[in-house]
Each structure stands twice: as C-alpha cells, then as structure tokens.
Amino acid sequence: MKNRILAGLLALLLCLGIVGAAGTAAGAQTFSDVSDPDTAEAVAVLSGLGIVSGYSDGSFHPSAALTRAQFCVLAVLAEGHGDQVRGSAYRTLFSDLPASHWAAPYVNLAQSEGLVSGYGNGTFGPDDPVTMGQAVTIVLRLMGYSTDNVGPFWPQDYMEKAAALGLTDGISRTGSQAIDRGEAALLLYRMLRGTTRDGRDYISALAAGTVEDAVVLSNDAEAGDGALHTAQVYAGKSGLTWYEQSSAIPDALVNRRGTLLLDSSGKVTGFLPDDSTVRTLSLSSAQAGSLTDTSGRTWTIPNGAALVLDDTAATYGSSWYELEGRSTVTLFYSSSGSIDLVTASESERYSGTVLTGYYESASPNTASPDSITLLGLTLEVDESAVSSLSSFKVGQRITVVLNGAGEVAYACSPSERTAQMVGLVTAAGDTCRVELFSGLTVSGKRSGLSVSAGDLVRVSSSGIGTISLSSIGSGSVSGVLNVAARTLGSVVLSDDVTVYDRVGKGAAVQVELKDILSGTVPASGIAYAGTDSDGRVNVLVLNDVTGDAYTYGILHTGTRTEGAGNMQVTNATLSVENSSGTSQAYITGSSVGNKTVGGLAVTSDGKTAGVITLEKVTAVSGSAFDGEDAVVLNGVRVPISDEVQVYNADSGQWTTLPAARAYTGTFTVYYSGTLGNDAKVRVIFTG
C-alpha cells in the first residue's frame, strides 16, 4: 500500500476525536460497542488498513454523527492518498475552510481530484453532517464513475447506481439524510470489496502486492527466523508463510480466508476477507476421512485437504491422527463448497503431565538437549526447559513437566515435585509397558509386582531402564458419580476426562460418559479416580458399569484338559461366536448353558474375567426400531449398541441390522442392564 504519513493519520484521529490522553492512537482492534456483524467486519477491515480507528476506551461509536470534513478524510485514506495531503496544505479554497483548518489538506486534495465540491457560494460546510447522497457520490467517484455514466439527476441517479452495485445494502437512509460512523464504514467497506468502473478490483489500488486465497492463522506469531508479531498465513500451494506487519491484522479477521495486502517491502498492510464458509467445532475424535464433534455430528474430510497443525502443513489423510489432544478444529471451505483446509487449536493432550524417573540419555548433550529419554520415553525439549535441564546429569532422578505437545517444559528435582504415575499394563513379562492415563506409554525392565496385561498399576522408577510396579488403591477422589452434573462427590470432572470400564482383571476399554446410562454410579462402581493439576477428575476407571467391556454373541461351552497323570486337570471353557468369528476357549468358573446369548470378558492369561447372560424380548416388530439407534421393548425405548451383533437365524449367518430388517419384520432382541434404567441392545436375532 502507498505509504501514509504520520501527520495524515494523526489528523484523521484528531478529526474523529480518538487520540488518547498521551497523544497516541488506538491500534486495530475489535470494538466493544459494534454488535452488528456486518458493521463489525467493515470496521475491522478499515481499522486494519488504517482508514478508521476507535476511541481510547475500546469503543467505535458507530451511531455517532459524521461531518463532511470527516468523510473527506476517510475518502482520501480509502483511495490510498494519505501521503499526498501535504501538497494540498497551506491553501484556502473555501471561505469557511482556511489553510489553518485541520481538515483543509484533505478537503483541498479531494476537491482537486474531483471527489467533492462546495455549495457554490464559496463555502464547503466542513462541520455540516454528511448526507447519504453526498457520501455515495464521493464513493462512486472513487470507483471511477461520473455524471456522464451515472446520470444527471442528483442524488437520485447516484443512489440508484450505488444500490445496483450493492454499496448501500443494509443502509436505509435516503439521499438527504445524514449517515453515521457505522454506515460510513459499511459504505466504504463495500467499495473496497467492489470493482471500479473499468473492471479492476478496487483493493488492488491500495497495495503494491496481494496474496489471493490466503487464510490468516495468526496475527501475532513467531516466525522460523525468530521474528516476532508476524502474520502466519496459509495460501494453498504456497503453504505456510510468515509476514512482517506494518499494520497489524485485527483479531476479528484471524481464521478468515481472503486477500492479503502487501506494501513494496512485502509487509502486511491489510486484509480483505471473502465470503467463504468457516466453521469452528469442539473436537470429540478424529478418524481417517472424518472427524466427530462433541455434539456427535460427523464431518467428512477429504484426505487431500490441507491440515495445518502449529507450524506444520500436511494433508488430512497423512496426519489426521495428530489431531488427538486438540480441543477445537476449524474447517475452511473453498469457493466450490468443499472442505480444503483444517486447522486446530494447540495440543492440550499432555499439558501439565508430570513424569519422575531416571535421566537415561540426552541428545546431543545434557548442556543443551534437544531431546531426553526418561522411563523409556524419548521426549522433545522445549527451549524454555533447557536452562532447568542443564543442571542435571544422566543417571540422576529427575522430574519433568510437559507442555500440551508432550515436550519437556520444565525440569526439577523429585524433592521439589514427584509425579504420581498410574496406568494400565499393555505388555507384561520381564520387560513391561504401561500406558499412563496421560496417554504416554512408559517401558522398562519390571521390578516389584508381577502383573498381567490389563492390570491397573502405579509406576515408579528404581534405576535406569527399570520401572517399578505396585498395586493401586481407589485414587484421590471418592463419592457418587453424577453424569449429568459432571461431578464425583464434590469434585468436578475435567472437560476431557478419560473414562475406562473393566470387568474384574479383564482388559480395560475406553468408554465415554454418555455410555453410563444409569445417570449415577456409586462409589463401589469406581475402581480409580485421578485428578489433574487443577484438582479436577481427569481419569475414571469403572467396575463393570457400562457393559461395554464384554464381547457379545453366542457363548459356546467346552472343556480343556491340561497336565498328565495325577497332575491332569480338566477345566470348563467358554468361547464367544459373533460376526468376527469364534474366539479362543477361555477357562471359566462360570456355569452357563451351551449357546446361551451373552457376553464374555477375559484376562490376558486365558481366563474369563466375567460372563453375562442377556435378557430377551421376542416377537419385536420391525416398526419398533428407530433406525439403527434404538428399539422400543415392552414400551421402553432402548439404545442399540454401536457394536450390536445381528444373527440371521434362518441362514445361520451373522449379518447387519439393515440387512436383517430388509429380510424380515420380526426379531428377538437381547439386551444387557435393566429396562427403564441402563438397558442397551447387544444382540439381535431374526424371527
């Protein structure tokens, strides 16, 4: 953009009464008193371009009156001629506008360019309210229109032309009525978004260069070369770029797509958003090809869509799994209506996670490490942690605190802070792996408790490469879990609480709060509850509460004989048959009939952790089904499990619910739990 001299801007601020007490102007901002979305966007764009500003208290006063002189100033700045006003100073062209008047340079320049004229009696009326007809006339002249191609009748022809161009959309003033500051901003903004009479984009006159189809990701980023307060921009094939800003992009325009304006040195001087759709969602989960928000809605994402996370650009198909731990995602739509860009908030997954163990190694060295190894984990080191890490040597016990991305953010002695590490064993034996409830997996040679996969354990470290495991109590929180209130006793659940359910010593499965259909869970139903650094419950391990820890289908009984001679032992076994086939036979102490419909939970050492038989309702009509979501049983609407198993009793084949409903209109439905409380459909037979 053409340079604007400080004197010009200061004069504008003086004329609008918005210079602070210290004589410094307010910067581009979101204004506290602009509630209309269209006006807010207009003011944000014009503020970023330095055309308008607000008052020192953060307000804009959109309903305040505007004079003819003030609008002249706005017009001169909106055409990028603020640097030319000095040549129009010290002249008196109108009797009521002496050269000493603050607005004389602007009005004189506007008059010389044919934008304005006086009243015909030698006066200009600088303090008179500017009317809609006058403002529209100036804007059309800035766009290259004249009486020859608008019409001879003023202001009617000018008002009609402005309406035809969309300049006055949303402004209800007649040509003779005065306009206010908000309406002036709308009028000028629509001019910036329009084309001139000769077909050029108006905005191109205000920039030495532009970046089209640009998405502003940040207006206060740190560039790779260390430059601060830059604009981080994604622009298709150009990828991620950081620009210095001679004029800061307002916060209201971040996460918008549009045209970036650059001056001759390549610095940002403004941003003009387009009308493309942008949606920001609260993220529940991400999968290949789609993501799900916290309302349960699934959004299809093309694998080729760009995915920008922090300072890295990739494709959704190659990096969707890195969305784990992000609280929000933003979807950007192309002009054709397809999603072509996904961005996300900074990762919060590991924020505040604390680990204590033996310092195993550092790379490239302990004085200035880029990464360290602790508890079998290799952790990247944030620059902020280098100084606190530098006082430790390999072989010492150390405590580290991680940031959201899982990088070491701080290090200290265990005497200052010691981590309480709890998790589930994922691999047992002499060398163990334990998945901590923070999501990190630690590993090492086992000492202490003999464990099996799925066991809930407390982890510590007794030496380099060694993890010590011990049994665990119920955690630091107790009481009744109230799902609706999101409390455990008097303690609030965190927004990202992780919930597991398990049967006895069976493997734990991750569930969600919505899977707890009973609404409340007594203390006996909670095996463990842990808290985060804010004292909120962030981990819950349930004792067979949801029923989701079982594998459902048709149970088959059998026996297994082991040993020889007098040491020979025969044990009863159970296996489960469903759409995945028939499982291995597990040793059991439970007694159920062969081909009972039920569920099986197992341990890692080949035994049953629990067996459940299902209740059934026969002769259920196809009309009782609400799609694949629920079915009415004995007058009660019962949800259908996402993992429901469906069996065609005529063909002896496992099938899908849609196929079964197309085959017959009568079903036998098997459910766990109690009707009217926590019932959930697990298995469906045709007939």
N, C-alpha and C positions, 0 to 999 in steps of 0.2 A: 504494500500500500504506500501511496505517496506519503512522505514524512509530514507529520503535523507538528507545528512548533508549539512549544510550551505556552507561549503567550496566547495562542489561539484557544487552547484548551482551557486555560485559566479564565479567559474572557467568557467562554461558554459557562463555566461553573459559576462565575460571578453573576452572569445574567440570569441563571436559574436559581441562584441563592443557595448553592450547595457546597460552598467551601467551608471546611471545618474551622474550628476556632484557631487552630495553629496555621491555617492557610494552606492545608494540603487537601487534595481532592480524594474522595472515596473511590476505591477501585471497583472493577467489575464484580458484580455480586448478585445474589438472589435477594430481591427486595421484599421486606416483611409485609408491606401493605398492598401488594399486587396479587389478587386472588384469581382473576380471570386467566385461564391457561394460555389463551392466545396472546393476551397482552403481556403476560409474564415472559413468554418466549420472545416476543418482539423486543421487550425492554432488555432481556438478557443478551440478545444478539447485538443490539445497538450499543449496549454498555460495553460489550467485548470489543467493539470497533472504536470505542472512544467517542461515539456520537452523542450519547446521553450518559448521565450519571445520576446518582441519588443523593440523598441528604446524609449528613454525618451520623444520624441515628439509625441508618439502615433502611429508611423508607424512600419511596419514589414520589408519592403524592400524585397518583395517576389522574385524580379528579381535579387537580389544580388548573387554573386558567393559564393560557399561553398567549403571549403578545406577538405582534407582527415582527418585532425585532428579534425576539427569541426564536421564532420559527425560521427566520433568515439564517441565524447561526446554525441551527440544525441542518438546514438545506445545504449550506456551504460545506459543512463537515461531511454530510452524506454523499456529496459528489467528490470528496477527497481533495478539496481545495483549501483546507485549513492552512496550508503552508504558503498560500498566495495572498492572505489578507493584509500582510504588512505593506504590500504595494498599493493597497487601497486606503491606507491610513492617511491622516492629516489632510483630508479633503472634506469639504462641505457641499454635498449635492442637494440636500433638502434643508429648508429653513429651520425645521424643528429637529434636525439631527446634525448638530455641529461636529466638527472633526474631533472634539474632545469627548464626545459621547462614546461609552464603552462599546456600543454595537455598530458605530459608524464604519469601521473597516469591513465588517461582514455585509452590512446593507449596501455599502458602496460597491463591493465586489459582486454581489447578487444583482444589483442594478446594471452594472457594466456587462454582465453575462446574459442579460435579458430575462432573468428569473423573476424580478419584481419591478414594479413601477410605483410612483407616488399617486397622490389623489388628483393631480392635475392643477393644483393651486400652489405647487412648490413645496408641499409638505408630504411627509411619509406616514406619520402617525405611529411612531415606534412603540408606544405604550397601549395602542388600541388592541383589543382582542383579535386574534387571527381567526377568520371565519373558515368554514369548511370549503367554500368556493375558492378563497384565496390560497389555502393550503393545497388543494387539489391542483390548482393552476400551476403552482410552483413545482409540484411533483411531476406533472405531465411535461413541463418544460425541461426538467432534469432528464426526463426519458426521451427527449428529442422531439416532442410534439409542439406544434404551434397552431395559431388560429387557422392557418391555411388547411391543415389536415384534421382539425378538431371541429371547427365551426365558428360562425361569427357571433353566436349568441352566448353571452357570458352572464351568469355562470352555468346556465342550463347545459350547453354543449359540453363543457368541461366536466360537469358532474356525470353526464351520460357516458362520456368516454371513460372516465375513471371507473364507473360501475361496470362497464363492459370488460375492462381489464382486470376486474376483481380487486381493485385498490381499496374500495370502500366497503367491502364485505364486513358485516358486523358493526358498522358505524351508521347510526340512524339520523345523523344531523342533516339538515337542509343546507343549501349553499350559503344562506345568510346567517346561519347560526354559528356561534363561536365553538371551537373544539378545545378539548382539554389535553393534558400531557399524555395520558394513556392513549387517546385516539390519534394523536400525532405520531406516537411510537408505532401504532398499528399501520398507519398510512405509509410511513417511511419504510417499515419492515417489508410490506408488500411490494414496495418499489424495488427494494434490494433483491427480492426473490423473482422479480419480473424481467422482461426483456425490453430493450429500447426499441424505438420506432424502426430502426434499421436492422433489428433481429439479433442484437448482441445481448448476452447475459449482462444485466446491469452491474452485477457484483464484480465482473472482470475489470471494470474501470478502477476499482479500489485496491487492486492487488498487482504486484509485479509477477506473481505466480500463484497457481492454485493446485490443490491435490483433490481430485474428484473421488467420490465414493469412499471417503475417509471416515473412520469411526474413532472418536475421541475416547480413549480408555482412561486417561488421567490428565489432569491439568497441573499436577504437582508431583511429577515422577523424577526419579534419579536415573539418568542415562548410563549406558555402559561405560562411558568415559568419566563418570563421576559428576557430570554437570547436574546441578540441582534445579528444581522448579521447571522442568521441561514438560512438554505435552507429549504423552505417549499415544501414538496413533497407529491403527491398523488400516491398511489400504490394499486389500486384495493381493495381487501378485507382488506388490512392493513389500508386503509383510509388515513387521513392526518397525516403526521409526520413532526416534525421539527428536523433537524440535525445541529449540530455544524460543521463548515467547517475549516479544516486545510489548505485547498486550495480552494479559492473561485471559484464557478462555473461562467464562463464568462457570461455576459449579453446575448450574442448571442445564448446561449443554454437554456435560460429560455423559457418556454412554448414548450418544446420538450419532447418526450417520449423516454426512453431508459434504460440504465443500470447505476445505481448509484454505485460508488466505495467507499468503506469504509476502514479505517485503523483498527488496532486492538482495538482501543478505541471507535470505532463507529463513528468517524468523517469522513466527506466527503473529499475525496482526488481527485475526478474527476468524470466526467460524460461522457458516450458514447451514443450519440443519435442513434435511429434506423431510419428506412425509412418510418415509419407510417405517414399518412397524417394528417396535422394540418391546419385548416382554421380559420382565424380571420375575423369577419364580423362586420359591423356597424349595430347595432340593431335598428329596427323600432318598432317591437312589438313582444310579446311572447304570445303563446296560449298553451292550453293543447295539447301535441302531436306535436307541431311545433313551429317555430319562423320565422319571416319575417325580411329580412334585408332592408336597405334603398333603394336598387335598386328594391324592390318589389318581390324578389325571396323568395319563401317559402321553408324552410328546415324541413323535417320530423325528429322528435327527439323521440326515443323510451322512453316510460315512465320509463323504468327501468334504463336508462342511468344515471350515476352519475352527480350530479350538485354541483359544489363547488363554494360557494359564500363567499368571505373573509375567515373566519376561520372555516367555517361550511360545512360539506359534507352531502348531502341528495340525493334524486332521482329527476329526472326532473318531473316525474308525480306528486310528492307530493309538489314541491316547485317552479314550473315554474313561478308563479305569482310574485315571489320575484325578477325576472329579471327587473321589471319595474324600470326605473330610471338609468339603466346601459347603457352606450354608446356603448360598444363593447362586443361581446361574442366570445369565441374561442371553436371550435369544434375539438375534438380528435377522430380519427378513430382507431379502433382495427385492428389487422393484417388481419381479415376477411373482412374489408372494411365497417363495421358498426360504427355508432357514439356511443361511450360508455362513453364519458365524455364531459361535457360542463362546461366551466368556464367563468367568466365575470369580466369586469373592476369594480372598486369600484363604489358604487352607487353615482350618482351625482344628484339624483332627488330633494333632499331638500337642496343642498349646497347653503349656503348664505341666506336661508329663515329666515326672522325676524318676531318674534311674540311679541306683547306687551299686557299684561293683568295682572290680579291679581294672585299672587302666592297662589294657592289653597291648595296644600299639598306637602309633600316630604316623600320619603321612603329611608332608615329607619329614617333619621333625616335631618335637614337643615344644620348641620355642615359638613356632608359628604354624600350627597344624591346620591343614585343610579338612582333615577327617581324623577321627579316632575310632578305636574298637573297644567296646565295653560289653560284657555279657554275651559275647559272640556277635554283637551288632556292630556294623560299621556305620558311623554317624557323621554326616557332613557338619562342618563347624561354621557358624555364622561369624562374621567379622567381629561382632560385638563381644564374642566369647573368648577371643584369642588371648586377651590380657589376663582373664581369670584362669584360663587353662595353662598358661605359660609357667605357673609356679608348681605344677605337678609333673611327676616323672612316671614313666612306665613302671608298673609293679605296685604303685600306691593305690589305696582305696580312694574312690572319688565319687562325688555326687554331681550329676549334670541335670540341668533343666532345659527342656526342649521348647522350641517355638512351634507354631502351627504346622510348618512344613516338615517337622521332625529333625531340624538342625539343632545342634548344641547352641543354646543362647547364653548359658552361664554355667560356671563350674565352681564348686566349693568343697570343703572338707565334710565328710559324713558326720563329724561332730557338730557342724553347723546345721546340717539338714540330712535326713536319711529317708530314702524312698520306701514306701510300703507297696511292694510289688505282688500282685495277685493275678492268677490266670488259670487257664486250662491246659493240661498236658496234651500235646498233639502228637508227640512221639516219645515212647518210653524205652527203657533199656539203660545200659551203662552211660550212653550219651542221650540226653533228653532235650526236647524242645518244648517250650511253654509259650503259648500265645497269651500275652498280658491283656488285661481288659482295656488298655490304651490302644490296642491294635498291633503293637510291636511284638515280635517273636524273639525271645532270648533262647540261647542254647549253650550247652557245655557238658562236661563230664558230670554225671549226677553224684551228689552226696546226700546223706540224710535219708528221707523217706523213700521206700520202694513204692513206685507208682505205676498206674496203668493209664493208657490214653483216655482222656475224658475226665480225669481226676481234677478236682479243684484244689489248688495248692498256693502256698505263699512261697515266694522266691527270694533268696539272698545269694550272696557270693562269698565263698571261703577261700578263693585263690584264683589266679589267672587261669582261664579256661574251665572253671568249675562253677556249677550252680548248685546251691543247696535248697532242697525242697522240704517243706513241712506242712502238716495239716492245718486247716484254717477254721476259724470259728464263723460266726454269722456276720462278721463285719462290724462297722461302727454305728450302724443305724438299725433301729427296730421299730415295730409298730405295725399297724394295719396299712396296706397299700390301697389307696383310693385312686382309681384310674382316672375318673372324671376330674377330680381336684388336682391330680398330678402331685400327690404327696405320699410320703411314707412316714406314718406317725405325724410328727410336726415338721418334718423336713421336706422341702420342695424338691421335685425331680428336675434335673437339668433338661434343657431343650433337646439335647442329643443323647439322652440316656440310652445305654445299651442293655438289652434285656435278653437273657438266656433262659431256657427251660430244659430240665433234665429229669430223667426217671432213675432214682437210686444212683448207682455208679455208672449209668449209661452215658453216652456221649451227649454233651450239651448242644442244643440247637438254638440259633438266634431267632428270636421272635420279636414282635412289636407290641406296644401297649394295647393296640386295638385288638390284638388276638386274645386278650384277657376278657372274656365275655361276661364273667360274673360281676364285673364292676369293682369288686374289692377282693383283696387277698389277705387272709390272716397271717400273723407272724409265722405260724408253722409252715406256711407255703413258701417262705422265703429262705433260701439256703445262705445267701450272702447279699449284702448291700454295701457298696463302697461310695465314697464321696470325692468330689473334685476339690480344687484349691479354694473354691468359693463356698464350700460346705454343702453343695447340692448333691443329691444322689445321682451318680452318673453310671453306675453298674448295678444290675439286679440279676441274681441267679435264682430262679424259681424251682420249687419242688413239685414237679408234675402238676402244673396248674392249667396249662392251655390244651393239653392233649396232643400238641404238635410234635412232641419228641418221640412218638411212636411211628412205626411203619405199618400201614394198614393194608388189609387184604384178607385172603382166606388162610387160616392157620392149619398147618399140617403137623400131626404128631408123629413121633418115631422114637427110636432108641439108639443109643451108641454104647458099644462095649469097648472098654479100654483095659489094658494090662493083660496079664497071663496068669494061669494057675490060680493060687489062692489070692492073688492080688488083682484078679479080674473084677472090674466094676461095670455095671450096666446103668446108664443114666437115661432118663427121659429127655427127649429133644423136641424143639418146636422150630418150624420154619414158616415163612410167610410168602404167599404167592400173590402177585399183583401184576400190573402192566409192565413192570420191569423184569418179570420172570420170577423164579423161586429162589429165595435166599438160601444160604447155607443153614444147616441144622444147628441150633444153639441148645446147650444143656440147660434144662429148666427144672425148677422145683414146683412149677405151677401145673395144675391139672385142668385141662380143658378138653373138650371133645374134638375129635378129628373133623376138619373142615368147618370149624367154627369161624364166623366172620369177626375179626377183631384186629388188634394191633400188638406189635412187638417192639420193645426197646431192649437194646443189647449192650454188653460191655465189650471192651477190646480183647478180652481173654476168652471169648467164645461162649459166654453165658448170657442168659436173659436177665436184664435189669428190671423188667416189668412186663406184664401181659395184661391186656384189656380186652374184654368182650363187649361187643356193641349191642345196643338196643335196636329194635327194628319196628318199622311201621309198614304193613303190607297194603296192597291194592291202592297205591298212591297214583292219582290221575296225573297225566301229563299237564293238565291245566293248573295244577298246584305249583308248578315251577315258575319262578321269576327269572327267566333266562338261565344263566349258569351261576347266579349269585345266591339264590335262596329257594327254599321249597316250604310249603305250608304242611305241617304234620300235626294232625289232631287239633287243628285250629291255631297252631303256633308257627310263626314264620321263623325258620331255622336257616342260618347261613350255611352255604356249601363250601367246604374246604377248597382252596386253590389246588390241592393235591388229591382231590377226590378220585377214587378208583371206581371204574364203571365196568360191569361184567354182563355180557350177553349170555343169559342162562340157557338159551336155545342152542347157540353155536358153541358154547364153552370157550369163548374168546373174550379177552379184555378189549374194551373199546373206549370211545369218548362219549361224553354226555350228549352233544348234539347228534351224534350218530345213533345213540340209543333212543333218543326222543323221536328221531325220524323212523326208527324201526317199530316202536310200539307206543301205546298210550298208557300202559300200566306198569308200575315199578314197586320194588321192595327197597325201602330206604333204611340204611343203617347209620346210627349216629352215636357219638360219644357225649358224655355230660348228661344234663337234666333239662328236659323241655321247659321252656319259660325262664331258664337261667343261663346256662353256659353250653347248651347243646350245639353241636356242629356236625354236619353230614360228612361222613368219611368214605362210605362205600355205597354204591347203588347197583342193584340187580334189575335186569329187565324181568317183567312178569310179576 
